Each structure stands twice: as structure tokens, then as C-alpha cells.
């Protein structure tokens, strides 16, 4: 603790935001960093608590508080305050493989468990983390670390989301030869196509790929493991992910590799009974909408082609390059689900629902309404939700802010869902009937007489996910739990009596990026132990 009174002398100051009026014109990231001296002041607010709940990852009342990666937060905050950025980053990187991801998209479980937050504002851990990793890239602290000795063991990782990348990164540094198989045309999983560019610039992912490739990890994109017979053409004419990919059998992988790690995510979307995307035009799952927008944006702005030509050192600069990611560029591309001029309804109040709000606004939406089945949270902690539990309080995120600016009101409607839809003669949605819901005997039930109608030209389902896709698990004959997750040995990641492991959302269920990385790291240790008889990861 370099400054005993830092938390008393300085008030919390977040990174700045470009005002909604300006940022909705572009798909660029919109956070602006503090000056270096201001960042050091913010780091000095860390109290170096005797019991640092910020790094605890404890389960309280069924929810986790503190960082799942157990980041050494007080240590590197102190180093940032003292100006020792290189050493601070070394301490951060000891527990976190990809702070450039979590520093952008993590909801900061650490900050909600910060002791300063009990009586004031918590430390800006999230912003400090992003400052450190971007400073490290900019100043060359991050360089390819190629293993000097290879173990002779080969590992296949199926899926390149955050858990798959963490597994690959850890095992490669251990000296194993790692190959990652991804069915999409780009790596990253939901980091690439499930999170919009203004929240996580896609060149950040490309920069990490280039670094990992320089360290020896091999990526195979456009490769589908198993028979994706469920792939069908969408009404837009776009094929479902994986349908045009090269097919590789599970038997091929098991024969060629000493271990196979399944990190395919939890991509089976939770359906909306009242509106089936396969039967009603203008109804889509949110992940399909976000994916098509990002693909169109990358192709039209030239990010995809330009990044392919860059090596690792070039990509460090490309992150801040002025590639054209304006809304007009997207509109000139076509080939995506267009929300321009439409009345859009989004079902689901989580992060994906918020991302959809922000994305349709950049399309040029006519109106947007977000339906949430749960009651509106309180503005402050309730008595039965004490610190350091995760605060069950109202959060107005960037998409909500933009909708409030543009339309003058919060787009969220609570305790409401879709009861039925009305279509035109062509089978396209034109109106929905909503109904209020309430808990009765522990179950959500409709409130009689609460029905209302809403104009709706585009309905996006952002109701979460219910497990991994069947075909990827079936290809390896993997058992699933009632939650749709892959069944492993108790408390572990290994599929008994096989060379197969699983991690991330496929193993844990739908969760956060930080949890996926933590799962990948833990799984890598088990794989290493399986291959070598011991582990030093």
C-alpha cells in the first residue's frame, strides 16, 4: 500500500465516455483513458486490505463475489501507483491470460467486492487492468514467448472462445504442441461475433491471435468437428454457422492427438415459445443478429483483409488504427439483418439484450423496446443483499443510455414477455401481444387482463442459452447434464476413461468471459497432469 490515505484524498474517476450523441454514429470503442497521473491516483485508492475480497471468488448466496482468476489486485494497484507499470503487468499476467478482454467486457466482480465500496466508491480495478495491458502492448512489454523445449505431446482444442484460448495458451507455454479448431472464419467465439465492436474491437482479438501464433499455437478456422447436420439456411439466405465449414471427424482428432479439449461454448439458444425464428419472418436469435452485423462490418471496413496481412508487431498498432467502422459503412454493405427504420422488440434483459439495443440504434432503428420478465431491481442494495455479495441493483448500461438519449425514455419494460405474434400475408412479423408476468407459488405466471399490443417489425430473442449444441457433443458421445452441459468427473474437467476434457460454458454453462478463462486455466492443469503425470502450471 504505497499511499496510506489515497482512498481518502482521491475520489473515484472512471475512464471517460464519448457522449451518446456522437458514439451512436460509429461502431468504434467509445471509452477514453485517463491521463497517466490520474491513473496513478486511482490506483493509490486501493487499501491493500488484510482480507482482499476483490480477489476471493467466493460463492455467497448462490452468486460469486470477487475475481474468478484470483488476480493479485492490491499488488499491481500498488505498482501502478508507484509508476512500476512493467512489474505491475507482470503480476497481472501471472493470473490473467487475456486482460485486454476482461479489461473491456468483464462486469468487474472485483469492484463489487471492494472494501472501499462499502462506504463510498470502489477502486477502478477494471480500468486499471485495461490501462496496464494496453500500456504493456504499447511499450513492448508483451513479446512472443516461444517454449524452448517441446514435450512431444499434441493437444487439440475444439473451440476458440475465451476458455479454448486459455487452454491453448497455458498448454503451449508448458511446451505441448497445441492446435485449435474453430468452425467460424475467425477465432474468438462469442468474443468475436457475440459481442459488438464498440464493446470489444475485433482487432484486439486479432492481435492476440497473432501473438499466440508467434508463440507456436496453430489455428484452423472454418473447420467443423463432427457432422453439423442441424445446419439449415436462415430466411436471410445465410447458412447457419458451420454449414460451409470443412468437416473433420471426432475419430480423426482422437487418433492424431494425445488429448482433446472441448470448449465449444453454450450456444443452444433458449427458445421463445410464442415466436419461432424458423417459422416467423423477422424473428431472430440475438446471437445471429450480432454475428451478421459484425461480419458485415469487418468485411466492409477492411479490417478482416488488412489484419491478415499484418504480423504481430503490426497488429499492436492496428488496434488504434482508424479503420472505417461507421454506421454508414455498414449500411452500404448489405448481407445482414437490418434494423434500420424498424420497430424492434428485444426479449431479454442481460448483457446481450443491452448489446442488441446499442447495435440496432447504430443501424438506424425507428423504435426499440426491451422486455424483461424479472421485476425492476432496486437502485440500492436491499437489506437481504449485503456487501460483499454481488449487488442485485439497477444497472443502466451503455445501450440503455443511448436509447434514453435518442428516444427520451428507458427502453426496458419489466415483468413482461411475448404472449403471441401477428404476421402479415407473407409470414413476417408486424405486431406482438405482450403480457405481464408475476411469481406465484414459485413460478412465473401470466397476469390476466394485462395484455397489450406493440408494433414490431423485428423481434430479437436474447433470452440466454440452455447448453452446448447437440452435434458437437454427440460427435464424441459426451453425456450431458439436465442443464445441457457436458458431464465430467466430479469437480473436474476430464471425461472418465477417455482422452477428452471440457471447459468453459460447454462445461460450466452460460457464464462470464472471466469464468471461461478461469475454467480454461484450471482445465489446462488437468490436461498437463494427464499428459505428464504431474503439472507445474
FIFI-600137 format. One line per field, with one value per residue (C-alpha): residue number from 1; x, y, z. Coordinates in nm, 4 decimals. Last residue first. Layout:
i: c(NUM:...);
u: c(X:...);
v: c(Y:...);
w: c(Z:...);
This chain:
i: c(537:536:535:534:533:532:531:530:529:528:527:526:525:524:523:522:521:520:519:518:517:516:515:514:513:512:511:510:509:508:507:506:505:504:503:502:501:500:499:498:497:496:495:494:493:492:491:490:489:488:487:486:485:484:483:482:481:480:479:478:477:476:475:474:473:472:471:470:469:468:467:466:465:464:463:462:461:460:459:458:457:456:455:454:453:452:451:450:449:448:447:446:445:444:443:442:441:440:439:438:437:436:435:434:433:432:431:430:429:428:427:426:425:424:423:422:421:420:419:418:417:416:415:414:413:412:411:410:409:408:407:406:405:404:403:402:401:400:399:398:397:396:395:394:393:392:391:390:389:388:387:386:385:384:383:382:381:380:379:378:377:376:375:374:373:372:371:370:369:368:367:366:365:364:363:362:361:360:359:358:357:356:355:354:353:352:351:350:349:348:347:346:345:344:343:342:341:340:339:338:337:336:335:334:333:332:331:330:329:328:327:326:325:324:323:322:321:320:319:318:317:316:315:314:313:312:311:310:309:308:307:306:305:304:303:302:301:300:299:298:297:296:295:294:293:292:291:290:289:288:287:286:285:284:283:282:281:280:279:278:277:276:275:274:273:272:271:270:269:268:267:266:265:264:263:262:261:260:259:258:257:256:255:254:253:252:251:250:249:248:247:246:245:244:243:242:241:240:239:238:237:236:235:234:233:232:231:230:229:228:227:226:225:224:223:222:221:220:219:218:217:216:215:214:213:212:211:210:209:208:207:206:205:204:203:202:201:200:199:198:197:196:195:194:193:192:191:190:189:188:187:186:185:184:183:182:181:180:179:178:177:176:175:174:173:172:171:170:169:168:167:166:165:164:163:162:161:160:159:158:157:156:155:154:153:152:151:150:149:148:147:146:145:144:143:142:141:140:139:138:137:136:135:134:133:132:131:130:129:128:127:126:125:124:123:122:121:120:119:118:117:116:115:114:113:112:111:110:109:108:107:106:105:104:103:102:101:100:99:98:97:96:95:94:93:92:91:90:89:88:87:86:85:84:83:82:81:80:79:78:77:76:75:74:73:72:71:70:69:68:67:66:65:64:63:62:61:60:59:58:57:56:55:54:53:52:51:50:49:48:47:46:45:44:43:42:41:40:39:38:37:36:35:34:33:32:31:30:29:28:27:26:25:24:23:22:21:20:19:18:17:16:15:14:13:12:11:10:9:8:7:6:5:4:3:2:1);
u: c(0.1155:0.3767:0.1884:0.2385:0.1933:0.2952:-0.0098:-0.2832:-0.1166:-0.0961:-0.4612:-0.5587:-0.3576:-0.5097:-0.8578:-0.7852:-0.6609:-0.9546:-1.2046:-1.0555:-1.0728:-1.4378:-1.5127:-1.3657:-1.5735:-1.8895:-2.1349:-2.3603:-2.2993:-1.9959:-1.8712:-1.9746:-1.9522:-1.5815:-1.4028:-1.4100:-1.1597:-1.1227:-0.8519:-1.1150:-1.1917:-1.3625:-1.4296:-1.1834:-1.2721:-1.3038:-1.5258:-1.6825:-1.5642:-1.7154:-2.0702:-2.1011:-2.3576:-2.7194:-2.8644:-3.0090:-2.6479:-2.4987:-2.3128:-2.0433:-2.0516:-1.7641:-1.9684:-2.2731:-2.1162:-2.0594:-2.3936:-2.6004:-2.5140:-2.3996:-2.6336:-2.9518:-2.8574:-2.9810:-3.3098:-3.1821:-3.4554:-3.4705:-3.8049:-3.8061:-4.1042:-4.2904:-4.5801:-4.6870:-5.0068:-5.1006:-5.2220:-5.2580:-5.6073:-5.4880:-5.1359:-4.9341:-4.7454:-4.3825:-4.3456:-4.2509:-4.6076:-4.6989:-4.4277:-4.5570:-4.5927:-4.7383:-4.8471:-4.7310:-4.9062:-4.6775:-4.7181:-4.5850:-4.3977:-4.3425:-4.5499:-4.6029:-4.9655:-4.8639:-4.7821:-4.9226:-4.7281:-4.8326:-4.7675:-4.4368:-4.2974:-4.3353:-4.2234:-4.0190:-4.0299:-3.6869:-3.6412:-3.5641:-3.7099:-3.6204:-3.5905:-3.2298:-3.0743:-3.2653:-3.1783:-2.8095:-2.8078:-2.9786:-2.7129:-2.4325:-2.5659:-2.8155:-2.7773:-3.0446:-2.9300:-2.8735:-2.5297:-2.2994:-2.2491:-1.9723:-2.1778:-2.5361:-2.8289:-3.1026:-3.1145:-3.1607:-2.8719:-2.9507:-3.1479:-3.3818:-3.4187:-3.7157:-3.9056:-3.7964:-3.9521:-3.7621:-3.8824:-3.6661:-3.8359:-3.6707:-3.8056:-3.7270:-3.3849:-3.0922:-2.8474:-2.6444:-2.9545:-2.9989:-2.6492:-2.6902:-3.0165:-2.8682:-2.5737:-2.8199:-3.0039:-2.6724:-2.5747:-2.8973:-3.2545:-3.4102:-3.6676:-3.5804:-3.8523:-3.7621:-3.9830:-3.7941:-3.6350:-3.2958:-3.2910:-3.1050:-3.0198:-2.7013:-2.5991:-2.5836:-2.2587:-2.3541:-2.5408:-2.2297:-2.0167:-2.2858:-2.2772:-1.9100:-1.6333:-1.3780:-1.0378:-0.8690:-0.5856:-0.5799:-0.5826:-0.3716:-0.0665:-0.0217:-0.1271:0.1898:0.4106:0.2194:0.2323:-0.0159:-0.1523:-0.4462:-0.5371:-0.5898:-0.8293:-1.0524:-1.0423:-1.1442:-1.4366:-1.6962:-1.5817:-1.5482:-1.8825:-2.0669:-1.9228:-2.0050:-2.3659:-2.4141:-2.2876:-2.4979:-2.8201:-2.7366:-2.6502:-2.9766:-3.1910:-3.4092:-3.7726:-3.8439:-4.0185:-4.1962:-4.1499:-3.7794:-3.7409:-4.0111:-4.2178:-4.4547:-4.2459:-3.9297:-3.6349:-3.3211:-3.0274:-2.8001:-2.4587:-2.3128:-1.9447:-1.7483:-1.4514:-1.3850:-1.0259:-0.8707:-0.5615:-0.2790:-0.3771:-0.3905:-0.6313:-0.8703:-0.8786:-0.9590:-1.2192:-1.4013:-1.4457:-1.3329:-1.5736:-1.4580:-1.7019:-1.9986:-2.2609:-2.0509:-2.2582:-2.6093:-2.6248:-2.7325:-3.0228:-3.1976:-3.4594:-3.1813:-3.0456:-3.0037:-2.7206:-2.8532:-2.6413:-2.3267:-2.1393:-1.8451:-1.5697:-1.6223:-1.3247:-1.3547:-1.0584:-0.7555:-0.5253:-0.1739:-0.0145:0.3615:0.4440:0.4126:0.0695:-0.0240:0.0844:-0.1022:-0.4148:-0.3898:-0.3692:-0.6625:-0.8702:-0.7874:-0.8563:-1.2133:-1.2779:-1.4638:-1.7595:-1.7969:-1.7297:-2.0339:-2.0016:-2.1339:-1.9200:-1.5592:-1.5730:-1.8583:-1.6102:-1.2709:-1.1216:-1.2301:-1.3884:-1.6138:-1.5794:-1.2749:-1.0080:-0.7103:-0.3802:-0.1427:0.2052:0.2909:0.5710:0.4087:0.3666:0.1569:-0.0545:-0.1377:-0.2152:-0.4223:-0.6337:-0.6830:-0.7797:-1.0333:-1.1831:-1.2013:-1.3626:-1.1572:-1.3471:-1.2108:-0.8646:-0.6376:-0.3302:-0.0070:0.2660:0.6327:0.7169:0.8659:1.1620:1.2483:0.8843:0.8236:0.7356:0.6144:0.6579:0.4462:0.6451:0.6743:0.5719:0.2345:0.1450:0.2273:0.0489:-0.2578:-0.2371:-0.1891:-0.4519:-0.7097:-0.6387:-0.6585:-0.9966:-1.1404:-0.9833:-1.1300:-1.1397:-1.4852:-1.6902:-1.8039:-1.8810:-1.8915:-1.7362:-1.3952:-1.3913:-1.4030:-1.6348:-1.8371:-1.5087:-1.3707:-1.6825:-1.5892:-1.8620:-1.5884:-1.6092:-1.3168:-1.0494:-1.1623:-1.0587:-0.7310:-0.6571:-0.6096:-0.4037:-0.4731:-0.3011:0.0681:-0.0283:-0.1377:0.1864:0.3929:0.1761:0.2615:0.6293:0.6155:0.3986:0.6250:0.4917:0.4451:0.0653:0.0772:0.2862:0.0361:-0.2529:-0.0482:-0.0186:-0.3690:-0.5194:-0.3343:-0.5946:-0.7784:-0.8964:-1.2564:-1.2346:-1.4561:-1.8147:-1.9824:-2.3560:-2.5566:-2.5960:-2.2197:-1.9759:-1.6285:-1.4099:-1.1574:-0.9627:-1.1661:-1.2304:-0.8774:-0.8541:-0.5902:-0.6962:-0.4373:-0.6303:-0.6502:-0.7027:-0.3446:-0.4506:-0.6851:-0.4073:-0.1798:-0.4472:-0.4851:-0.1112:-0.1268:-0.4119:-0.7403:-0.8485:-1.1391:-1.4125:-1.6028:-1.4970:-1.5839:-1.9126:-1.9952:-2.2699:-2.4037:-2.0833:-2.1534:-2.4912:-2.4203:-2.1334:-1.7830:-1.7141:-1.4397:-1.2456:-1.3760:-1.2786:-1.3182:-1.2436:-0.8933:-0.7625:-0.9367:-0.8684:-0.5111:-0.4516:-0.1986:-0.0247:0.2048:0.0000);
v: c(-2.4862:-2.7154:-3.0360:-3.4046:-3.7359:-3.5719:-3.5984:-3.6292:-3.3673:-3.1303:-3.1898:-3.1238:-2.8004:-2.6930:-2.7426:-2.4935:-2.2325:-2.2857:-2.2658:-1.9356:-1.8018:-1.9064:-1.7515:-1.4194:-1.4321:-1.4688:-1.7579:-1.9905:-2.3446:-2.4821:-2.7498:-2.6125:-2.2652:-2.3086:-2.6408:-2.9977:-3.2837:-3.5899:-3.8581:-4.1050:-4.3296:-4.0506:-3.7215:-3.4864:-3.1345:-3.1771:-3.1326:-3.4740:-3.6303:-3.4670:-3.4285:-3.1839:-2.9107:-2.9160:-2.8160:-3.1674:-3.2878:-3.4024:-3.7197:-3.6997:-3.9407:-3.7524:-3.6432:-3.6203:-3.3314:-3.1212:-3.2240:-3.1383:-2.7710:-2.6812:-2.5655:-2.3695:-2.0224:-1.6737:-1.4974:-1.2575:-1.3199:-1.0394:-0.9418:-0.7186:-0.5404:-0.4993:-0.2717:-0.3399:-0.4833:-0.5062:-0.7882:-0.7274:-0.8785:-1.1918:-1.1747:-1.4563:-1.6914:-1.7185:-1.9983:-2.0013:-2.0379:-1.7351:-1.5124:-1.2452:-1.1969:-0.9104:-0.9892:-0.8738:-0.9130:-0.8671:-0.6922:-0.6991:-1.0301:-1.1626:-1.4538:-1.3098:-1.2228:-1.0212:-1.1685:-1.1359:-1.2595:-1.4080:-1.3885:-1.2012:-1.1199:-0.8622:-0.8234:-0.5177:-0.2922:-0.1582:0.1076:0.3862:0.7088:1.0143:0.8361:0.9030:0.9903:0.7208:0.4699:0.5607:0.5278:0.1883:0.0704:0.1910:0.0211:0.1404:-0.1045:-0.1498:-0.3394:-0.7013:-0.6284:-0.9346:-1.0226:-0.8357:-0.6487:-0.7136:-0.8370:-0.9065:-0.5407:-0.4358:-0.2810:0.0439:0.1443:-0.1518:-0.4091:-0.3893:-0.7175:-1.0105:-1.0974:-0.8318:-0.6859:-0.4383:-0.1878:-0.0139:0.2420:0.3593:0.1887:0.3492:0.0573:0.2194:0.2095:-0.1562:-0.2241:-0.0424:-0.2204:-0.5549:-0.5060:-0.4411:-0.7642:-0.9476:-0.8067:-0.9267:-0.8040:-1.0472:-1.0172:-0.7372:-0.5567:-0.3526:-0.1106:-0.0741:0.2134:0.0428:-0.2941:-0.4801:-0.8474:-0.8745:-0.9142:-0.5441:-0.3457:0.0185:0.0215:-0.0992:0.1829:0.4328:0.3089:0.3925:0.1387:0.2842:0.1647:0.4416:0.2416:0.2094:-0.1689:-0.1713:-0.0505:-0.3727:-0.5547:-0.4511:-0.6105:-0.9382:-0.9594:-0.7828:-0.9068:-1.0901:-0.7761:-0.5814:-0.8373:-0.8591:-0.4902:-0.3807:-0.1737:-0.3567:-0.7049:-0.6288:-0.4505:-0.7224:-0.9893:-0.7870:-0.7282:-1.0920:-1.2137:-0.9681:-1.0769:-1.4467:-1.4084:-1.2252:-1.5110:-1.3984:-1.3177:-1.1126:-1.3964:-1.6469:-2.0235:-2.0926:-1.7978:-1.9498:-1.6883:-1.7543:-2.0304:-1.8156:-2.0515:-2.0559:-2.0501:-2.3538:-2.1906:-2.2989:-2.2946:-2.5279:-2.5747:-2.9476:-3.0406:-3.3335:-3.5109:-3.7144:-3.6074:-3.7801:-4.0678:-3.8752:-3.5908:-3.8109:-4.0062:-3.6837:-3.6292:-3.3250:-3.1335:-2.8217:-2.5426:-2.4395:-2.5429:-2.4282:-2.1302:-2.1412:-2.0502:-1.7017:-1.6803:-1.4307:-1.6914:-1.8940:-2.1991:-2.5018:-2.6545:-2.9439:-3.1920:-3.0482:-3.3765:-3.3669:-3.1115:-2.8134:-2.6365:-2.2832:-2.1791:-2.3921:-2.2177:-2.3358:-2.2189:-2.1665:-1.8471:-1.6338:-1.7889:-1.6821:-1.3241:-1.3080:-1.4434:-1.1814:-0.9003:-1.0459:-1.0391:-0.6711:-0.6075:-0.7062:-0.4001:-0.5117:-0.3015:-0.0853:-0.3994:-0.5890:-0.9010:-1.2311:-1.2449:-1.2139:-1.2588:-1.5058:-1.7448:-1.5787:-1.7153:-1.6041:-1.7900:-1.9862:-2.3597:-2.3212:-2.5868:-2.5004:-2.6874:-2.7145:-2.8653:-2.9065:-2.6998:-2.5676:-2.2319:-2.4128:-2.5739:-2.2407:-2.0520:-2.3327:-2.3785:-2.0013:-1.9773:-2.2558:-2.0897:-1.7461:-1.8769:-2.0766:-2.4055:-2.7587:-2.7691:-3.0434:-3.1348:-3.2946:-3.4219:-3.4164:-3.2133:-2.9201:-2.7286:-2.3604:-2.2544:-1.9398:-1.6333:-1.3745:-1.0212:-0.8169:-0.5448:-0.3747:-0.0297:-0.0159:-0.3746:-0.3298:0.0054:-0.1622:-0.4363:-0.1996:0.0569:-0.2187:-0.3518:-0.0053:0.0482:-0.2693:-0.2084:0.1419:0.1228:0.1132:0.4224:0.5119:0.3416:-0.0250:0.0304:0.0906:-0.2748:-0.3902:-0.6881:-0.5175:-0.3965:-0.7480:-0.8769:-0.6316:-0.6723:-0.8043:-0.6756:-0.4377:-0.5141:-0.8777:-0.8946:-0.6976:-0.8835:-1.2034:-1.4652:-1.3460:-1.4943:-1.4142:-1.1527:-0.9128:-0.9507:-0.9000:-0.6001:-0.4338:-0.5035:-0.3219:-0.0432:0.0473:0.4020:0.3810:0.3950:0.1257:-0.0948:-0.0540:-0.1452:-0.4443:-0.5858:-0.4992:-0.6790:-1.0078:-1.1598:-1.4529:-1.5551:-1.5850:-1.2239:-1.1316:-1.2212:-1.5310:-1.5874:-1.8602:-1.6689:-1.6131:-1.8095:-1.6670:-1.5562:-1.4046:-1.1464:-0.8380:-0.9824:-0.8769:-0.9849:-0.7622:-0.4924:-0.3355:-0.0048:0.0628:0.4382:0.4697:0.3026:0.5936:0.8413:0.6510:0.6639:1.0390:1.0810:0.8762:1.0812:0.8950:0.6731:0.7437:0.4823:0.4835:0.1713:0.2266:0.1114:0.4659:0.7263:0.6118:0.7470:1.1119:1.1768:0.9077:1.1164:0.9620:0.8002:0.8831:0.6323:0.6322:0.8667:0.7558:1.0280:1.0965:1.2012:0.9466:0.6351:0.7538:0.7956:0.5201:0.5722:0.2885:0.0000);
w: c(-1.4465:-1.2953:-1.3617:-1.2886:-1.4701:-1.7981:-2.0228:-1.7594:-1.5373:-1.8333:-1.9149:-1.5532:-1.5437:-1.8740:-1.7274:-1.4497:-1.6964:-1.9302:-1.6459:-1.5283:-1.8847:-1.9153:-1.5761:-1.6895:-2.0076:-1.7996:-1.7806:-1.9758:-1.8521:-1.6713:-1.9109:-2.2503:-2.0961:-2.0333:-2.0128:-2.1429:-2.1463:-2.3698:-2.3514:-2.2329:-1.9342:-1.7385:-1.9238:-1.7556:-1.6409:-1.2663:-0.9639:-1.0100:-1.3349:-1.6405:-1.7744:-2.0641:-2.0032:-2.1225:-1.7857:-1.7357:-1.7635:-2.0917:-2.1839:-2.4497:-2.7433:-2.9142:-3.2178:-2.9915:-2.8004:-3.1129:-3.2647:-2.9593:-2.9292:-2.5812:-2.3087:-2.2490:-2.3682:-2.2882:-2.3542:-2.6190:-2.8771:-3.1326:-3.2853:-3.5943:-3.7487:-3.4184:-3.3358:-2.9792:-2.8338:-2.4667:-2.2402:-1.8665:-1.8314:-1.6547:-1.5132:-1.6675:-1.4379:-1.3328:-1.0809:-0.7124:-0.5911:-0.7999:-0.9442:-1.1796:-1.5545:-1.7588:-2.1125:-2.4530:-2.7875:-3.0835:-3.4182:-3.7750:-3.8003:-4.1493:-4.2782:-4.6249:-4.5530:-4.2477:-3.9092:-3.5582:-3.2561:-2.9218:-2.5474:-2.5502:-2.2055:-1.9299:-1.5691:-1.6686:-1.9735:-2.0668:-2.3353:-2.0841:-2.2209:-2.4269:-2.7611:-2.8616:-2.5260:-2.3369:-2.6086:-2.5827:-2.2055:-2.2287:-2.4720:-2.2446:-1.9334:-1.6736:-1.3884:-1.1243:-0.8171:-0.7205:-0.5766:-0.5839:-0.2183:-0.0356:0.0854:0.1919:-0.0221:0.2343:0.3386:-0.0236:-0.2107:-0.3911:-0.7025:-0.6618:-0.9418:-1.1830:-1.1654:-1.3867:-1.7228:-1.9159:-2.2447:-2.4352:-2.6659:-2.9597:-3.2050:-3.5589:-3.5714:-3.7516:-3.7638:-3.4869:-3.2655:-3.3571:-3.2209:-2.8896:-2.8126:-2.9192:-2.6827:-2.3992:-2.4773:-2.4861:-2.1469:-1.9873:-2.0194:-2.2619:-2.5395:-2.7795:-2.9735:-3.2794:-3.4699:-3.7946:-3.9860:-3.9996:-3.8225:-4.0990:-4.0555:-4.2624:-4.6247:-4.7040:-4.7232:-4.7670:-4.4366:-4.2539:-4.3940:-4.2968:-3.9364:-3.9181:-3.8694:-4.1104:-3.9943:-3.7965:-3.6419:-3.2631:-3.2657:-3.5827:-3.3922:-3.1974:-3.5120:-3.6900:-3.4276:-3.4510:-3.8300:-4.0523:-4.3848:-4.2313:-4.0383:-4.3572:-4.5013:-4.1930:-4.1002:-4.4487:-4.3263:-4.5354:-4.4402:-4.0706:-4.0518:-4.2415:-4.0145:-3.7032:-3.8079:-3.9049:-3.5691:-3.3685:-3.5408:-3.5167:-3.1455:-3.0839:-3.2096:-3.4929:-3.5709:-3.8840:-4.0623:-3.8397:-3.8703:-3.8195:-3.5831:-3.3572:-3.1748:-2.8829:-2.7274:-2.7111:-2.7406:-2.5222:-2.7620:-2.7914:-2.7970:-2.4643:-2.5549:-2.7800:-2.5485:-2.5913:-2.5104:-2.6965:-2.5642:-2.7177:-3.0678:-3.4069:-3.3439:-3.1196:-3.3686:-3.6664:-3.4686:-3.3865:-3.7575:-3.9513:-4.1778:-4.3634:-4.2960:-4.5113:-4.2574:-3.9621:-3.8595:-4.0083:-4.3727:-4.4734:-4.7154:-4.4896:-4.4028:-4.2456:-4.4228:-4.2047:-4.0065:-3.7995:-3.9918:-3.8397:-3.8690:-3.6309:-3.5820:-3.8107:-3.9609:-4.0989:-3.8891:-3.8002:-3.5532:-3.4667:-3.1400:-3.1739:-2.9851:-3.2994:-3.3456:-2.9929:-3.0632:-3.3943:-3.2277:-2.9520:-3.2075:-3.3984:-3.0797:-3.0219:-3.3916:-3.3164:-3.1033:-2.7914:-2.6738:-2.9850:-3.1924:-3.0713:-2.8523:-2.9892:-3.3044:-3.1953:-2.8191:-2.8750:-3.0337:-3.0607:-3.3820:-3.7285:-4.0216:-3.7871:-3.7195:-3.4957:-3.4348:-3.2129:-3.2429:-2.9485:-2.9327:-2.5637:-2.4140:-2.0962:-2.2705:-2.5313:-2.2604:-2.0978:-2.4184:-2.5676:-2.2557:-2.2290:-2.5972:-2.5552:-2.2475:-2.4134:-2.7335:-2.9804:-2.9980:-3.0204:-2.8641:-2.9949:-2.7904:-2.9118:-2.6791:-2.7798:-2.4718:-2.6602:-2.5209:-2.5659:-2.5474:-2.7562:-2.5501:-2.8018:-2.6632:-2.4248:-2.2501:-2.5884:-2.4723:-2.6481:-2.5646:-2.1960:-2.1783:-2.3292:-2.0666:-1.7751:-1.8689:-1.9170:-1.5685:-1.4119:-1.5800:-1.4277:-1.0863:-1.0541:-0.6722:-0.5130:-0.4379:-0.0871:0.2398:0.1483:-0.1936:-0.0426:0.0659:-0.2964:-0.3557:-0.6315:-0.7780:-0.8133:-0.9883:-1.2604:-1.5241:-1.7584:-2.1165:-2.1730:-1.9143:-1.9348:-2.2996:-2.2857:-1.9616:-2.1643:-1.9823:-1.6277:-1.3219:-1.3757:-1.6339:-1.3610:-1.1649:-1.4808:-1.5676:-1.2385:-1.2973:-1.6292:-1.4887:-1.1985:-1.1607:-0.7837:-0.8154:-1.0835:-0.8535:-0.5697:-0.7988:-0.9106:-0.5619:-0.4416:-0.7448:-0.7434:-0.9768:-0.8219:-1.1704:-1.0503:-0.9242:-0.6291:-0.5492:-0.6846:-0.6574:-0.4828:-0.1587:-0.1393:-0.3523:-0.3054:-0.5957:-0.3497:-0.5498:-0.4555:-0.1076:-0.0140:0.3521:0.5113:0.2677:0.0398:0.0564:-0.3184:-0.3672:-0.4957:-0.8203:-0.8926:-0.8293:-1.0655:-1.3338:-1.2867:-1.3371:-1.6571:-1.8052:-1.8084:-2.0936:-2.3325:-2.3759:-2.7067:-2.8939:-3.2604:-3.4144:-3.5220:-3.5278:-3.1897:-3.0327:-3.1046:-2.9430:-2.6833:-2.5390:-2.5759:-2.2412:-1.9923:-1.7885:-1.4355:-1.1539:-0.7935:-0.5428:-0.4251:-0.0848:0.1381:-0.0703:-0.1181:0.2547:0.3119:-0.0201:-0.1300:0.0000);
